[in-house]
Amino acid sequence: MNLLPFLLSLGLSETESKVYLKLLALGTSEAGLIAVETRVKRTTVYHALVTLQEKGLVHIVGRAGATRYHAEPPEHLTTMLARRTHELERLGRETTKLLPFFPTLPDDAGRTMPHVEFYRGKEGLQNLSDQTLVCRSKEILAIVPNFSAIQQCFSPDYMRKNITKKCQSGIVTKTIFAEAAADTSLQLNNYSGREARLAPPEMQRSLRSIVMIWDNHVATISLLPELFGLLVTSFDYSETMKALWQTIWVQSEATG
């Protein structure tokens, strides 16, 4: 099995991953032999060994003569992940505290530099959805075909975390659904920060994509089988879309 992609996903560089795997195979070795075996420059191997020591995955074996290195067992990867998780949680708390002190963008920031971003696949769409978590206006306007459409793009676990973050940030979501959920257990978005209405009958069959509007952004998500998303950043375009959304909202029926 090729373990290189997995180690890369844990945050190791390609060189660190190659050196660590080779050192596991060799047991204890000098940097020169690792360089030969991995076909990586010796100076690069030395640097990787230093950073691997800092991550707790390699240690030096005390022996007279040339410096020799020994790889820690793969079980140490869980310890490294636990440290990184703890650090990310700390940084998350610190970021939340410091956000109010950052300079805010002017309201018309999107006027001068409109642009379009493209996202593909479920992971890409989750990254697109995460953009709403920094909503400055604290209000998201949405159009959703149905609750099952949400599940095509986002897992229940992701939705719960996303909703929790919105609640913590005080973000309110107003959603127009094309149809009500037959199964109320699908209503993962039914939280205190949501207002929902049912689209006018003449529009219900035509609504096939998810639309989210906030600040100067408009996100459109095309569902399966296409599964891609577009994020348009433009003050004028977002204002137009907000006006259209408001027209539909007024004509929509409140849900129970």
C-alpha positions as a Markdown table, in Angstrom:
| # | Residue | x | y | z |
|---|---|---|---|---|
| 1 | Met | 0.0 | 0.0 | 0.0 |
| 2 | Asn | 1.2 | 3.5 | -0.8 |
| 3 | Leu | 1.3 | 5.3 | 2.5 |
| 4 | Leu | 2.8 | 8.5 | 1.1 |
| 5 | Pro | -0.6 | 10.2 | 0.4 |
| 6 | Phe | -1.7 | 9.4 | 3.9 |
| 7 | Leu | 1.4 | 11.0 | 5.5 |
| 8 | Leu | 1.0 | 14.0 | 3.3 |
| 9 | Ser | -2.6 | 14.4 | 4.6 |
| 10 | Leu | -1.3 | 14.4 | 8.2 |
| 11 | Gly | 0.8 | 17.4 | 7.4 |
| 12 | Leu | 4.2 | 15.8 | 6.6 |
| 13 | Ser | 6.1 | 17.1 | 3.6 |
| 14 | Glu | 6.8 | 14.7 | 0.7 |
| 15 | Thr | 10.5 | 14.6 | 1.8 |
| 16 | Glu | 9.6 | 14.0 | 5.5 |
| 17 | Ser | 7.2 | 11.2 | 4.4 |
| 18 | Lys | 9.8 | 9.5 | 2.3 |
| 19 | Val | 12.5 | 9.8 | 4.9 |
| 20 | Tyr | 10.2 | 8.5 | 7.7 |
| 21 | Leu | 9.0 | 5.5 | 5.7 |
| 22 | Lys | 12.5 | 4.6 | 4.7 |
| 23 | Leu | 13.8 | 4.9 | 8.2 |
| 24 | Leu | 11.0 | 2.7 | 9.5 |
| 25 | Ala | 12.2 | 0.1 | 6.9 |
| 26 | Leu | 15.9 | 0.4 | 7.8 |
| 27 | Gly | 15.4 | 0.5 | 11.6 |
| 28 | Thr | 18.4 | 2.7 | 12.5 |
| 29 | Ser | 20.4 | 4.5 | 9.8 |
| 30 | Glu | 22.8 | 7.3 | 8.9 |
| 31 | Ala | 21.6 | 10.2 | 6.9 |
| 32 | Gly | 23.9 | 9.2 | 4.0 |
| 33 | Leu | 22.3 | 5.8 | 3.5 |
| 34 | Ile | 18.8 | 7.3 | 3.7 |
| 35 | Ala | 19.8 | 9.8 | 1.0 |
| 36 | Val | 21.0 | 7.0 | -1.2 |
| 37 | Glu | 17.9 | 4.8 | -0.6 |
| 38 | Thr | 15.4 | 7.7 | -1.2 |
| 39 | Arg | 17.4 | 9.4 | -4.0 |
| 40 | Val | 17.0 | 12.7 | -2.1 |
| 41 | Lys | 19.9 | 15.1 | -1.6 |
| 42 | Arg | 21.8 | 14.6 | 1.7 |
| 43 | Thr | 21.3 | 18.2 | 2.8 |
| 44 | Thr | 17.5 | 17.9 | 2.2 |
| 45 | Val | 17.5 | 14.6 | 4.2 |
| 46 | Tyr | 19.3 | 16.3 | 7.1 |
| 47 | His | 16.7 | 19.0 | 7.1 |
| 48 | Ala | 13.8 | 16.5 | 7.0 |
| 49 | Leu | 15.4 | 14.5 | 9.9 |
| 50 | Val | 15.5 | 17.7 | 12.0 |
| 51 | Thr | 11.9 | 18.5 | 11.3 |
| 52 | Leu | 10.9 | 14.9 | 12.0 |
| 53 | Gln | 12.6 | 15.1 | 15.3 |
| 54 | Glu | 10.7 | 18.3 | 16.1 |
| 55 | Lys | 7.5 | 16.4 | 15.4 |
| 56 | Gly | 8.5 | 13.5 | 17.6 |
| 57 | Leu | 8.8 | 10.9 | 14.8 |
| 58 | Val | 12.6 | 10.5 | 14.8 |
| 59 | His | 15.3 | 10.5 | 17.5 |
| 60 | Ile | 19.1 | 10.3 | 17.4 |
| 61 | Val | 20.7 | 7.1 | 18.6 |
| 62 | Gly | 23.7 | 7.7 | 20.8 |
| 63 | Arg | 26.7 | 6.1 | 19.3 |
| 64 | Ala | 30.3 | 7.1 | 18.7 |
| 65 | Gly | 31.2 | 8.2 | 15.2 |
| 66 | Ala | 28.5 | 9.1 | 12.6 |
| 67 | Thr | 25.2 | 10.3 | 13.8 |
| 68 | Arg | 22.5 | 7.6 | 13.4 |
| 69 | Tyr | 18.7 | 8.1 | 13.4 |
| 70 | His | 15.9 | 5.9 | 14.5 |
| 71 | Ala | 12.2 | 6.2 | 13.6 |
| 72 | Glu | 9.5 | 6.2 | 16.2 |
| 73 | Pro | 6.8 | 3.5 | 15.8 |
| 74 | Pro | 3.8 | 4.6 | 13.6 |
| 75 | Glu | 1.6 | 4.8 | 16.7 |
| 76 | His | 3.4 | 8.1 | 17.4 |
| 77 | Leu | 1.4 | 9.5 | 14.5 |
| 78 | Thr | -1.7 | 9.6 | 16.8 |
| 79 | Thr | 0.3 | 11.6 | 19.4 |
| 80 | Met | 1.4 | 14.0 | 16.7 |
| 81 | Leu | -2.2 | 14.4 | 15.6 |
| 82 | Ala | -3.4 | 15.0 | 19.1 |
| 83 | Arg | -0.9 | 17.8 | 19.6 |
| 84 | Arg | -1.9 | 19.4 | 16.3 |
| 85 | Thr | -5.6 | 19.1 | 17.1 |
| 86 | His | -5.0 | 20.8 | 20.5 |
| 87 | Glu | -3.0 | 23.5 | 18.8 |
| 88 | Leu | -5.7 | 24.1 | 16.2 |
| 89 | Glu | -8.4 | 24.3 | 18.9 |
| 90 | Arg | -6.3 | 26.9 | 20.7 |
| 91 | Leu | -5.8 | 28.9 | 17.6 |
| 92 | Gly | -9.5 | 28.7 | 16.9 |
| 93 | Arg | -10.3 | 30.2 | 20.3 |
| 94 | Glu | -7.7 | 32.8 | 19.8 |
| 95 | Thr | -9.0 | 33.7 | 16.3 |
| 96 | Thr | -12.5 | 34.1 | 17.7 |
| 97 | Lys | -11.2 | 36.5 | 20.4 |
| 98 | Leu | -9.2 | 38.6 | 17.9 |
| 99 | Leu | -11.6 | 38.8 | 15.0 |
| 100 | Pro | -13.3 | 42.0 | 16.3 |
| 101 | Phe | -9.9 | 43.8 | 16.3 |
| 102 | Phe | -9.2 | 43.2 | 12.6 |
| 103 | Pro | -9.9 | 46.1 | 10.2 |
| 104 | Thr | -13.2 | 45.5 | 8.4 |
| 105 | Leu | -13.6 | 45.8 | 4.6 |
| 106 | Pro | -15.7 | 48.7 | 3.3 |
| 107 | Asp | -19.2 | 47.8 | 2.3 |
| 108 | Asp | -18.4 | 48.3 | -1.4 |
| 109 | Ala | -15.2 | 46.2 | -1.3 |
| 110 | Gly | -16.6 | 44.0 | -4.0 |
| 111 | Arg | -17.2 | 46.8 | -6.5 |
| 112 | Thr | -13.6 | 47.2 | -7.6 |
| 113 | Met | -12.5 | 43.6 | -7.8 |
| 114 | Pro | -15.3 | 41.3 | -8.8 |
| 115 | His | -14.2 | 37.7 | -9.4 |
| 116 | Val | -15.5 | 34.1 | -9.8 |
| 117 | Glu | -14.2 | 31.0 | -8.0 |
| 118 | Phe | -14.9 | 27.4 | -9.1 |
| 119 | Tyr | -15.4 | 24.4 | -6.7 |
| 120 | Arg | -15.9 | 20.7 | -7.6 |
| 121 | Gly | -16.8 | 17.6 | -5.6 |
| 122 | Lys | -18.1 | 17.2 | -2.0 |
| 123 | Glu | -14.9 | 18.5 | -0.4 |
| 124 | Gly | -14.8 | 21.5 | -2.7 |
| 125 | Leu | -18.5 | 22.3 | -1.9 |
| 126 | Gln | -17.8 | 22.1 | 1.8 |
| 127 | Asn | -15.0 | 24.6 | 1.3 |
| 128 | Leu | -17.4 | 26.8 | -0.6 |
| 129 | Ser | -20.0 | 26.5 | 2.2 |
| 130 | Asp | -17.4 | 27.4 | 4.8 |
| 131 | Gln | -17.1 | 30.8 | 3.2 |
| 132 | Thr | -20.5 | 31.7 | 4.7 |
| 133 | Leu | -19.1 | 31.4 | 8.2 |
| 134 | Val | -17.4 | 34.8 | 7.8 |
| 135 | Cys | -20.6 | 36.5 | 6.9 |
| 136 | Arg | -20.2 | 40.2 | 8.0 |
| 137 | Ser | -23.8 | 41.0 | 7.7 |
| 138 | Lys | -24.8 | 38.0 | 9.8 |
| 139 | Glu | -27.6 | 37.2 | 7.4 |
| 140 | Ile | -27.6 | 34.5 | 4.6 |
| 141 | Leu | -30.3 | 34.4 | 2.0 |
| 142 | Ala | -30.7 | 30.9 | 0.5 |
| 143 | Ile | -32.8 | 28.9 | -2.0 |
| 144 | Val | -32.7 | 25.1 | -1.6 |
| 145 | Pro | -34.6 | 22.5 | -3.7 |
| 146 | Asn | -35.2 | 20.2 | -0.8 |
| 147 | Phe | -33.6 | 18.8 | 2.3 |
| 148 | Ser | -32.3 | 15.7 | 0.5 |
| 149 | Ala | -30.5 | 18.1 | -1.9 |
| 150 | Ile | -28.5 | 19.3 | 1.1 |
| 151 | Gln | -27.5 | 15.7 | 1.9 |
| 152 | Gln | -26.1 | 15.2 | -1.7 |
| 153 | Cys | -23.5 | 17.8 | -0.9 |
| 154 | Phe | -23.0 | 17.8 | 2.9 |
| 155 | Ser | -22.9 | 15.0 | 5.5 |
| 156 | Pro | -25.0 | 15.2 | 8.6 |
| 157 | Asp | -21.8 | 15.6 | 10.7 |
| 158 | Tyr | -20.6 | 18.5 | 8.6 |
| 159 | Met | -24.0 | 20.1 | 8.7 |
| 160 | Arg | -24.1 | 19.9 | 12.5 |
| 161 | Lys | -20.7 | 21.5 | 12.8 |
| 162 | Asn | -21.6 | 24.2 | 10.3 |
| 163 | Ile | -24.8 | 25.0 | 12.1 |
| 164 | Thr | -23.1 | 25.2 | 15.5 |
| 165 | Lys | -20.5 | 27.6 | 14.1 |
| 166 | Lys | -23.3 | 29.8 | 12.6 |
| 167 | Cys | -25.1 | 29.8 | 15.9 |
| 168 | Gln | -22.0 | 30.8 | 17.8 |
| 169 | Ser | -21.4 | 33.6 | 15.3 |
| 170 | Gly | -25.0 | 34.9 | 15.5 |
| 171 | Ile | -25.6 | 34.3 | 11.7 |
| 172 | Val | -29.2 | 34.1 | 10.6 |
| 173 | Thr | -30.2 | 32.1 | 7.6 |
| 174 | Lys | -33.4 | 32.7 | 5.6 |
| 175 | Thr | -34.2 | 29.8 | 3.2 |
| 176 | Ile | -36.7 | 29.3 | 0.5 |
| 177 | Phe | -37.4 | 25.6 | -0.1 |
| 178 | Ala | -38.9 | 24.1 | -3.3 |
| 179 | Glu | -40.6 | 21.4 | -1.2 |
| 180 | Ala | -41.1 | 20.5 | 2.4 |
| 181 | Ala | -39.2 | 17.6 | 3.9 |
| 182 | Ala | -41.2 | 14.4 | 4.1 |
| 183 | Asp | -38.9 | 13.2 | 6.8 |
| 184 | Thr | -38.5 | 15.7 | 9.6 |
| 185 | Ser | -35.2 | 14.1 | 10.7 |
| 186 | Leu | -33.7 | 15.6 | 7.5 |
| 187 | Gln | -34.3 | 19.1 | 8.9 |
| 188 | Leu | -30.7 | 19.5 | 10.1 |
| 189 | Asn | -31.0 | 23.3 | 9.5 |
| 190 | Asn | -34.0 | 23.7 | 11.8 |
| 191 | Tyr | -32.3 | 25.8 | 14.4 |
| 192 | Ser | -33.1 | 29.1 | 16.1 |
| 193 | Gly | -31.2 | 31.1 | 13.5 |
| 194 | Arg | -33.3 | 29.9 | 10.6 |
| 195 | Glu | -36.4 | 31.3 | 8.9 |
| 196 | Ala | -37.9 | 29.1 | 6.2 |
| 197 | Arg | -40.6 | 29.5 | 3.5 |
| 198 | Leu | -42.0 | 27.3 | 0.7 |
| 199 | Ala | -41.5 | 28.7 | -2.8 |
| 200 | Pro | -44.5 | 29.6 | -4.9 |
| 201 | Pro | -46.0 | 26.6 | -6.7 |
| 202 | Glu | -45.1 | 27.8 | -10.2 |
| 203 | Met | -41.4 | 27.9 | -9.2 |
| 204 | Gln | -41.1 | 24.6 | -7.2 |
| 205 | Arg | -40.3 | 22.3 | -10.1 |
| 206 | Ser | -37.7 | 24.7 | -11.6 |
| 207 | Leu | -35.6 | 25.1 | -8.5 |
| 208 | Arg | -32.8 | 22.5 | -8.9 |
| 209 | Ser | -29.7 | 24.2 | -7.5 |
| 210 | Ile | -28.7 | 25.7 | -4.1 |
| 211 | Val | -28.2 | 29.4 | -4.0 |
| 212 | Met | -26.7 | 31.3 | -1.1 |
| 213 | Ile | -26.3 | 35.1 | -0.9 |
| 214 | Trp | -24.5 | 37.0 | 1.7 |
| 215 | Asp | -22.5 | 40.3 | 1.9 |
| 216 | Asn | -21.2 | 40.8 | -1.7 |
| 217 | His | -21.1 | 37.1 | -2.5 |
| 218 | Val | -23.4 | 34.8 | -4.4 |
| 219 | Ala | -22.8 | 31.0 | -4.3 |
| 220 | Thr | -24.5 | 28.6 | -6.6 |
| 221 | Ile | -24.3 | 24.8 | -6.1 |
| 222 | Ser | -25.2 | 22.4 | -8.9 |
| 223 | Leu | -26.3 | 19.0 | -7.4 |
| 224 | Leu | -25.6 | 15.5 | -8.6 |
| 225 | Pro | -24.5 | 14.3 | -11.1 |
| 226 | Glu | -22.6 | 17.6 | -11.8 |
| 227 | Leu | -21.7 | 18.5 | -8.2 |
| 228 | Phe | -19.9 | 21.7 | -8.7 |
| 229 | Gly | -20.2 | 25.2 | -7.3 |
| 230 | Leu | -19.5 | 28.8 | -8.3 |
| 231 | Leu | -18.8 | 31.7 | -5.9 |
| 232 | Val | -19.3 | 35.2 | -7.5 |
| 233 | Thr | -17.9 | 38.1 | -5.6 |
| 234 | Ser | -19.5 | 41.3 | -6.8 |
| 235 | Phe | -21.3 | 44.1 | -5.0 |
| 236 | Asp | -23.7 | 44.9 | -7.9 |
| 237 | Tyr | -24.4 | 41.3 | -8.8 |
| 238 | Ser | -25.1 | 40.3 | -5.1 |
| 239 | Glu | -27.4 | 43.3 | -4.7 |
| 240 | Thr | -29.4 | 42.3 | -7.8 |
| 241 | Met | -29.7 | 38.7 | -6.5 |
| 242 | Lys | -30.8 | 39.9 | -3.1 |
| 243 | Ala | -33.6 | 41.9 | -4.7 |
| 244 | Leu | -34.7 | 38.9 | -6.7 |
| 245 | Trp | -34.6 | 36.7 | -3.6 |
| 246 | Gln | -36.6 | 39.2 | -1.7 |
| 247 | Thr | -39.3 | 39.2 | -4.4 |
| 248 | Ile | -39.6 | 35.4 | -4.2 |
| 249 | Trp | -39.5 | 35.5 | -0.4 |
| 250 | Val | -42.5 | 37.8 | -0.3 |
| 251 | Gln | -44.5 | 35.4 | -2.5 |
| 252 | Ser | -43.5 | 32.3 | -0.6 |
| 253 | Glu | -45.5 | 30.5 | 2.1 |
| 254 | Ala | -44.3 | 30.2 | 5.7 |
| 255 | Thr | -43.5 | 26.7 | 6.8 |
| 256 | Gly | -44.6 | 25.1 | 10.0 |
